Amino acid sequence: MGIDSDKAVVIAREFFKQSFAPFEIVNTVLQNGTWFVKGTVTSFGKQSSRILTIDAKTGKIVDVE
């Protein structure tokens, strides 16, 4: 069955809140069975973008850029 975009966002929020505060989910895109969730995060007062890659079937985090 896999996960939908709402579940991908929940997974990304849980991941980002462990390391970054504040953060904002910018967009979520499904490509070739993989969710790409882009977030804007703040670390040491500097804002940057991170892309969390999530397997759409298992919901497991594959990578973060």
N, C-alpha and C positions, 0 to 999 in steps of 0.2 A: 504493500500500500504506500508507505512512505510518509513524509511530512509535508504539510502545506506551508505557505509563506508565513502565516501567523505563528506556527510552531518554530520556524526558522528564526523569526524575530525574537521569540522568547529565549531560544538557545543563545542567540547573539547577545541579548541584554544580560543574561546571567554571566556570560563570558566577560563582556566588557566591564561590568560593574565590579568584578574581582580585581581589576588592574587599573581602571581609569575612572576618575570622577572629576568633572562631569563628562557625559558622553551623550551622543544623539545618533539614532539610527537614521541614515539618510535614504537608503533605498535597498530593495531586495529583488534579485533577479535570478531566475532559474535557467540554467544552460546545461544541456547534456547530462541531466541527472544530478546536477550540483547546484546548491543555493549559494549565491554570492551576496553577502550582507555587508553593505558599506556603512561604516560608522565614523563620525567625527568625534575624536577623543581629545582629552586634555591631559597632558602629562608634564609635570614640573612647570605649569603655567603656559605651556605651548600647545596650540591646537594642531592636530594632524589627522589624516584619514587612515583608517585601517579597513581591510577587507577580510572578512571571516568567510572561509569556504566550508560548507557543510554538505555532507552526503545526503541527498534527498531521500534515499531509501532507508538509511539507518538513523539519521539525525546526528551522526558523529561528526565532530569538528575535524576537518582534514588539514587545514592550514590557516594561517593568519599572516597577512602581509601588511 
